């Protein structure tokens, strides 16, 4: 999300200097997406930019990427989100990210729908032979990941952290095996986190091929978790990772001094 954050910050600063108060936070996010598409030639979605521009203090957000509707979702106070940087550099413009998007769009065409969010798992399974192995697995990932996202909202609303953690774990498996955007270090980081008793679940995050994983951890166990992960990841990879204990914060704004 680093380029998304920079893009949104640039838009905020430019509009403030112009004295332009006519744009919503979602407008600013979409402008930052345009930067990625037109200048970076990166066919990204809107998730990162919308999170940067429209974050809600103390809440996770459920984003409908079609309507851009945002629904705040409470995170239990007894948990922390820990971001774990594998230190494996990634550059999505040179990775398989664009290929995954093309494969997903191609699968939607075969299914006769506007986008894979309109598919069901039954539809995907019924067209497995026509889709072929790669497009079938890409479609299966998207359809099941959409459902996991909705299930995560339900789990958090019920404060069912065991279910929330299991959804994170399932998501990593799907990203690794069906969407194939993980890497050895992300797998090691996620699996190591999942083995810690105070961690509910963990998965890779972002566009994949390196970068960070994320874990949902008992608040009282965070320090022990970070120490465990720091040593364990170094032992397995020889790489010194970075860890960030996070709390959800409000989206972008301009502070005039």
Residue pairs with C-beta under 8 A, 6 or more apart in sequence:
1 48
1 51
1 52
1 206
3 36
3 40
3 42
4 32
4 36
4 44
4 48
4 49
4 51
4 52
5 48
5 52
7 31
7 32
7 33
7 35
7 36
7 49
8 28
8 29
8 32
8 49
8 52
8 53
8 252
9 52
9 252
10 32
10 35
11 28
11 31
11 32
11 35
12 28
12 252
12 253
12 254
13 254
15 21
15 23
15 28
16 254
16 256
23 31
25 53
25 54
25 251
25 252
26 50
26 53
26 54
26 68
28 53
28 252
29 46
29 49
29 50
29 52
29 53
29 54
30 46
30 49
32 49
32 52
32 53
33 44
33 45
33 46
33 49
36 42
36 44
37 43
37 44
40 93
41 93
42 92
42 93
42 97
42 98
43 97
43 98
43 101
44 92
44 97
44 207
45 65
46 63
46 65
46 68
47 63
47 65
48 206
50 61
50 63
50 65
50 68
50 70
51 61
51 63
51 251
52 251
52 252
53 251
53 252
54 61
54 63
54 70
54 251
55 61
55 248
55 249
55 250
55 251
55 252
56 70
56 72
56 248
56 250
56 251
57 248
57 249
57 250
58 74
58 75
58 247
58 248
58 249
59 72
59 73
59 74
59 75
59 248
60 72
60 73
60 74
60 75
60 156
60 248
61 70
61 71
61 72
61 73
62 70
62 71
62 72
62 73
62 149
62 153
63 69
63 70
64 70
65 117
66 115
66 117
71 153
73 153
73 156
73 157
74 156
74 157
75 81
75 156
75 248
76 156
76 159
76 161
77 219
78 161
78 218
78 219
78 220
79 161
79 200
79 216
79 217
79 218
79 219
80 216
80 217
80 218
80 219
80 222
80 245
80 246
80 247
81 214
81 215
81 216
81 217
81 245
81 246
81 247
81 248
82 193
82 214
82 215
82 217
82 222
82 225
82 226
82 229
82 243
82 244
82 245
82 246
83 205
83 212
83 213
83 214
83 243
83 244
83 246
84 189
84 193
84 202
84 212
84 213
84 214
84 215
84 229
84 233
84 241
84 242
84 243
85 211
85 212
85 241
85 242
85 243
85 244
86 183
86 185
86 186
86 189
86 210
86 211
86 212
86 213
86 233
86 237
86 239
86 241
87 185
87 239
87 240
87 241
87 242
88 183
88 185
88 186
88 210
88 211
88 239
89 210
90 207
90 208
90 209
90 210
90 211
92 207
92 209
95 207
95 208
95 209
96 180
96 181
96 209
97 181
97 207
97 208
97 209
100 138
100 179
100 180
100 181
103 134
103 135
103 138
104 116
104 135
104 138
104 139
104 142
105 115
106 135
107 116
107 124
107 131
107 135
107 136
107 138
107 139
108 114
108 115
108 116
108 118
108 119
108 139
110 127
110 130
110 131
110 135
111 119
111 123
111 124
111 127
111 131
111 139
113 119
113 123
116 139
116 142
116 143
116 146
117 142
117 146
119 139
119 142
119 143
120 143
121 140
121 143
121 144
121 147
124 131
124 136
124 139
124 140
124 143
127 136
128 136
131 139
137 177
137 178
137 179
137 180
138 178
138 179
140 174
140 178
141 174
141 175
141 178
141 179
142 179
144 170
144 174
144 178
145 171
145 174
145 175
148 167
148 170
148 171
148 174
151 163
151 167
152 164
152 167
152 168
155 161
155 163
155 164
155 167
156 164
161 200
161 216
162 200
164 200
164 201
164 216
165 199
165 200
165 201
165 202
165 216
166 201
167 201
168 200
168 201
168 202
168 203
168 214
168 215
168 216
169 190
169 194
169 201
169 202
169 203
171 203
172 182
172 187
172 190
172 202
172 203
172 204
172 213
175 181
175 182
175 203
175 204
175 208
176 182
176 186
176 187
176 204
179 208
181 204
181 207
181 208
181 209
182 190
182 204
182 208
182 209
183 208
183 209
183 210
185 210
185 237
185 239
186 204
186 208
186 210
186 211
186 213
187 204
188 233
188 236
188 237
189 202
189 204
189 213
189 229
189 233
189 241
190 202
190 203
190 204
190 213
192 228
192 229
192 232
192 233
192 236
193 199
193 202
193 213
193 215
193 225
193 229
194 201
194 202
196 217
196 221
196 225
196 228
196 229
197 221
198 217
198 218
198 220
198 221
198 222
198 224
198 225
199 215
199 216
199 217
199 218
199 221
199 225
200 215
200 216
200 217
200 218
201 215
201 216
202 213
202 214
202 215
202 216
203 213
203 214
204 211
204 212
204 213
204 214
205 211
205 212
205 213
205 214
206 212
215 225
217 225
222 245
226 243
226 245
229 241
229 243
230 240
230 241
230 243
233 239
233 241
234 240
234 241
